[in-house]
Amino acid sequence: MEKIAHIVVSTHDSLHPIRGGGALRTLKAAEEFKKRGHQVIIIAPTDGVGELSGIKTHWLHAPCKQRSQILSSLKFNVRLLRKFLQFARNTDMFFVHNTIAAVFLPCLKPFFHFRFVLDITDIHAEYLPVGKRNLVEKLLTPFLLRVEYWIIGSADRIIVETQAMRRLLAAKGIPSARVAVVYDGAEPEKIPCDKKPGSENRVIHLGTVDRQHGVEVFVRAMPFVLARRPETKFLIVGGGRELPNVRMLASSLNVSGSCVFTDHLSCEEARQWLRQAAIGVIPRQDFLPNRIVTTLKLYEYWAGRTAVVSSRLEGIAEIACDGQDILFYAPGDPEDFAAKILRLLESADLRGRIQEGGLKTVRQYRWGELVPRIVDWALS
């Protein structure tokens, strides 16, 4: 289907500045479509910027996570629908990252002739039972789950980031023949891999601090680490809805003095913090939406020569090997988590092997090789 000329690329994640796990993936897909000679426009949050990488953008405000996720997403989609309707008649393909930006596309398909391609790195409604919900959100959750899988099932082509997610969609009745797996990736050349003095005693959590990220498990592991290694410092780099609760937990456990909290940073600023720590953590709990993804921070830890300690989750286990490029701990167990962190703190040899293993693994997941596969499937 390389004859396609007019392509709309959209996402709910901010493409300028880059925010959200899917932002870079989406922008690079847009760049690849343009590189192949297609006429591309971007409809996404861009903070008012009218052009990215030579591609005209139509910007709108991103959904706000601080209040009602459902209401905010609905408002975002109403604004997005107005934009889509401006272009639907002359558009050959809508390429959308995650269903939050695709709510109305199944309804538009019967009236316009376009291909709907959906790139998925999260199934958002599956996170609702994990987070804090008001009464209305609790009542709406079963309905929203059905709607999200209906949106996914209406897509002509689907790209997911793990085999685990592909299996889940098959169990929901979505034909695997329509689904391709393309993992997330990194740009190792843009991520600093040198370490500053003292990094060997620092442990970092990089990225958003929301309920699904399990940062409270990291905080609960800290007293066990400090009991043996009191010089250890913990860096929580990023902001989110759970950050105030994480701060309060650190205070109640008397570990605040060993912690650094940065709150929200730009993507570039956050990556620079990787130079400060030799160990990076992924403390996600073993919930369904966490099991079926990898998480961008894994690739960035690897590219930043940062030894990784992670909960053992199905999606991550597809690409990581325990003892070679990662150390797994039992999800939700702060003592086991601390034990794995201590192994790396106390053994420079093991830490170095895990760091080098990560550098080797991430070379298999470069955006320059992954994005053409995404675009190939979208156009196939």
C-alpha positions in Angstrom: 0.0 0.0 0.0 3.0 2.3 -0.6 0.7 4.4 -2.9 -0.7 6.1 0.2 -0.1 9.8 -0.1 -1.9 11.6 2.8 -1.3 10.3 6.3 -2.5 11.8 9.6 -0.4 10.8 12.7 -1.9 11.4 16.1 -1.3 10.7 19.8 -2.3 12.0 23.2 1.3 12.2 24.3 3.2 15.5 24.0 5.5 15.5 21.0 7.1 18.9 22.0 8.5 18.7 24.5 8.7 14.9 24.4 6.6 13.5 27.2 5.1 10.1 27.6 6.4 6.7 26.6 4.9 6.7 23.1 5.9 10.2 22.1 9.3 9.5 20.6 7.9 6.3 18.9 5.1 8.3 17.3 7.3 11.2 16.1 9.8 8.8 14.6 7.0 6.9 12.7 5.8 10.3 11.3 9.4 11.0 10.2 9.6 7.6 8.5 6.4 8.1 6.6 7.7 11.5 5.4 11.1 10.0 4.5 9.3 7.6 2.2 7.6 10.4 0.3 4.2 10.5 1.9 2.4 13.7 2.8 2.1 13.7 6.6 0.5 16.0 9.1 0.7 15.6 12.9 -2.3 16.2 15.2 -1.0 16.0 18.8 0.0 18.1 21.8 3.0 20.1 20.7 2.8 23.2 23.0 1.9 25.4 20.1 4.8 24.4 17.8 3.5 24.4 14.2 6.2 22.1 12.7 8.3 19.2 13.9 11.0 17.6 11.7 9.7 19.4 8.7 6.1 18.1 9.3 3.2 20.5 9.7 1.5 20.0 13.1 -2.0 20.9 14.4 -1.7 21.1 18.1 -4.1 20.7 20.9 -3.8 20.4 24.7 -2.9 17.0 26.2 -5.3 15.2 28.5 -4.7 16.2 32.1 -4.0 13.3 34.5 -4.2 15.3 37.7 -8.1 15.2 37.7 -10.6 12.8 36.3 -8.8 10.7 33.7 -12.0 9.8 31.9 -13.4 13.3 31.7 -10.1 14.7 30.5 -9.7 12.0 27.9 -13.3 12.7 26.6 -12.6 16.4 26.3 -9.4 15.7 24.5 -11.2 13.4 22.0 -13.9 16.0 21.3 -11.2 18.5 20.3 -9.4 15.8 18.4 -12.6 14.9 16.5 -12.9 18.4 15.2 -9.4 18.2 13.8 -9.9 14.7 12.3 -13.1 15.9 10.5 -11.1 18.7 8.8 -8.9 16.1 7.1 -10.9 12.8 7.0 -12.2 13.3 3.4 -8.7 13.6 1.9 -6.8 11.2 4.3 -5.6 7.8 3.2 -4.4 6.7 6.6 -4.9 7.6 10.3 -1.9 6.3 12.2 -2.7 6.7 15.9 -0.6 5.9 19.0 -2.8 4.3 21.7 -6.6 4.3 21.9 -6.9 7.5 23.9 -6.4 9.4 20.6 -8.6 7.0 18.6 -12.0 7.0 20.3 -14.0 8.4 17.4 -12.1 6.8 14.5 -14.2 3.5 14.4 -17.3 5.8 14.0 -15.7 7.8 11.2 -14.7 4.7 9.2 -18.1 4.0 7.6 -18.3 7.5 6.2 -14.8 8.0 5.0 -12.3 5.8 3.1 -9.2 5.6 5.2 -7.0 2.9 6.7 -6.9 2.9 10.5 -3.6 1.9 12.0 -3.3 1.6 15.7 0.1 1.5 17.5 -0.3 0.3 21.1 2.1 0.4 24.0 -0.5 0.5 26.7 -4.1 -0.6 27.2 -5.2 2.3 29.3 -8.5 1.0 30.6 -6.7 -1.9 32.2 -4.9 0.6 34.5 -8.2 2.0 35.9 -8.6 -0.9 38.5 -5.0 -0.3 39.6 -5.3 3.5 40.3 -7.5 5.5 42.5 -11.0 5.9 41.1 -14.0 7.9 42.1 -17.4 6.2 42.2 -18.3 7.2 38.6 -15.0 5.8 37.4 -15.5 2.5 39.2 -19.0 2.2 37.6 -17.6 3.0 34.2 -14.6 0.8 34.2 -16.2 -2.4 32.8 -17.8 -0.3 30.0 -14.5 1.4 29.2 -12.7 -1.9 29.0 -15.2 -3.1 26.4 -14.9 0.2 24.4 -11.1 0.1 24.4 -11.0 -3.5 23.0 -13.7 -2.5 20.5 -11.6 0.4 19.3 -8.5 -1.9 19.0 -10.6 -4.6 17.1 -11.8 -2.0 14.6 -8.3 -1.1 13.4 -7.1 -2.4 10.0 -3.5 -2.9 11.2 -2.3 -3.1 14.8 1.2 -2.8 16.2 1.9 -3.9 19.8 5.1 -3.8 21.8 5.2 -7.4 23.2 4.2 -10.9 22.4 2.3 -10.9 25.7 0.1 -8.0 24.5 -0.5 -9.9 21.2 -1.6 -13.0 23.1 -4.0 -10.9 25.2 -5.6 -9.3 22.1 -6.0 -12.8 20.6 -7.8 -13.9 23.8 -10.1 -10.9 23.3 -11.0 -12.2 19.8 -8.8 -9.9 17.8 -7.2 -11.9 14.9 -3.4 -12.2 15.3 -3.0 -11.9 11.5 -3.7 -8.2 12.0 -1.2 -7.7 14.8 2.5 -7.2 14.5 5.0 -7.0 17.4 7.6 -4.2 17.3 9.3 -3.5 20.6 10.2 -0.1 22.0 13.7 1.1 21.6 16.3 3.7 22.3 18.9 6.0 20.6 22.0 4.9 22.5 24.1 7.7 20.9 21.8 10.4 22.5 21.9 8.9 26.0 25.0 9.5 28.2 26.7 6.3 29.3 29.6 7.9 31.3 29.2 7.8 35.1 30.1 10.5 37.5 32.2 9.8 40.7 29.9 8.4 43.4 27.5 6.9 41.0 28.4 3.4 42.3 26.4 4.3 45.5 23.3 5.8 43.8 20.1 4.1 42.6 17.7 5.8 40.2 14.1 5.5 39.3 13.7 7.4 36.0 10.3 8.5 34.7 6.7 9.1 35.8 5.6 8.4 39.3 2.0 7.1 39.0 0.2 4.3 40.8 1.1 1.7 38.2 4.9 2.4 38.4 5.2 0.9 41.9 7.6 3.5 43.3 6.3 2.9 46.8 7.8 -0.6 46.6 11.2 1.0 45.9 10.8 3.3 48.9 9.8 0.3 51.1 13.0 -1.4 50.0 15.2 1.5 51.0 15.4 0.8 54.8 16.7 -2.7 54.0 19.4 -1.3 51.7 20.4 1.5 54.1 20.8 -1.0 57.0 23.8 -2.4 55.2 24.8 0.4 52.9 24.0 3.7 54.7 25.9 5.8 52.2 23.4 4.8 49.4 21.5 7.6 47.7 18.2 7.1 45.9 17.2 9.4 43.0 13.5 9.6 42.0 13.7 11.5 38.7 10.3 12.6 37.4 6.9 13.7 38.6 3.4 12.3 38.7 0.2 11.9 40.7 1.8 9.6 43.2 4.9 11.7 44.0 3.4 13.4 47.0 2.4 10.0 48.5 5.8 8.7 47.7 7.4 11.6 49.5 5.2 11.1 52.6 6.1 7.4 52.6 9.8 8.2 52.5 9.3 10.5 55.4 7.4 8.0 57.5 10.1 5.4 56.9 12.9 7.9 57.8 14.6 7.6 54.5 13.9 11.1 53.1 17.5 12.2 53.9 18.8 9.6 51.5 16.4 10.6 48.7 16.5 13.2 45.9 13.2 14.1 44.3 13.3 16.1 41.1 9.7 16.3 40.1 8.9 16.9 36.4 11.9 17.3 34.0 12.3 17.5 30.3 13.3 14.2 28.5 16.8 15.6 27.9 17.3 16.8 31.5 16.0 13.5 32.9 18.4 11.5 30.8 21.4 13.5 32.2 20.6 12.1 35.7 21.6 8.6 34.4 25.2 9.8 34.8 24.6 10.1 38.5 23.6 6.4 39.2 25.1 3.0 38.4 21.8 1.1 39.2 18.3 1.7 37.8 15.1 0.2 39.0 11.7 -0.9 37.6 9.5 -1.6 40.6 6.2 -2.1 38.7 3.7 -4.4 40.5 2.5 -7.6 38.8 -0.8 -6.2 37.4 -2.1 -7.2 33.9 -1.4 -3.8 32.3 2.2 -4.0 33.6 2.7 -7.6 32.6 2.0 -6.9 28.9 4.5 -4.0 28.4 8.2 -3.4 28.6 8.6 0.3 29.6 10.9 2.8 27.8 13.1 3.3 30.9 14.5 -0.2 30.5 16.0 0.6 27.2 17.3 4.0 28.4 18.9 2.4 31.5 20.6 -0.1 29.2 21.8 2.6 26.8 23.0 4.7 29.8 25.1 1.8 31.0 23.0 1.5 34.1 22.6 -2.0 35.8 18.9 -2.8 36.0 16.9 -4.3 38.9 13.3 -5.1 37.9 10.2 -6.9 39.0 9.9 -10.1 37.0 7.1 -9.3 34.5 6.1 -11.2 31.4 6.8 -8.4 28.8 10.1 -7.4 30.2 11.2 -11.1 30.4 10.7 -11.4 26.6 13.7 -9.2 26.0 15.8 -9.3 29.2 17.8 -12.2 30.6 18.2 -12.6 34.4 21.8 -12.4 35.4 23.0 -11.2 32.0 21.5 -7.7 31.4 19.1 -7.5 34.4 18.4 -8.8 37.9 14.8 -9.8 38.6 13.1 -9.7 42.0 9.8 -11.0 43.1 7.1 -8.4 42.3 5.9 -6.5 45.3 8.5 -7.9 47.7 10.6 -5.0 49.1 13.1 -7.3 50.9 13.9 -9.3 47.8 14.1 -6.0 45.9 16.6 -4.7 48.4 18.6 -7.9 48.3 19.0 -7.6 44.5 20.0 -3.9 44.8 22.6 -4.8 47.5 24.1 -7.5 45.3 24.9 -4.8 42.7 26.0 -2.2 45.3 28.4 -4.7 46.9 29.8 -6.3 43.8 31.5 -4.1 41.2 32.2 -7.1 39.1 28.5 -8.2 38.9 27.4 -4.6 38.4 29.8 -4.2 35.5 28.7 -7.4 33.9 25.0 -6.4 34.0 25.9 -2.9 32.7 27.8 -4.3 29.8 25.1 -6.9 29.1 22.5 -4.1 28.9 24.7 -2.1 26.5 24.9 -5.2 24.3 21.2 -6.0 24.4 20.0 -2.4 23.6 21.9 -2.5 20.3 19.2 -4.9 19.2 16.5 -2.3 19.9 17.6 0.8 18.0 14.9 3.1 16.8 16.6 3.3 13.4 15.8 -0.4 12.8 12.5 -0.6 14.7 10.6 2.3 13.2 10.8 1.1 9.6 9.2 -2.2 10.7 6.3 -0.2 12.3 5.8 1.7 9.0 6.2 -1.4 6.9 3.3 -3.1 8.7 1.2 0.1 8.6 1.6 0.2 4.8 1.4 -3.5 4.1 
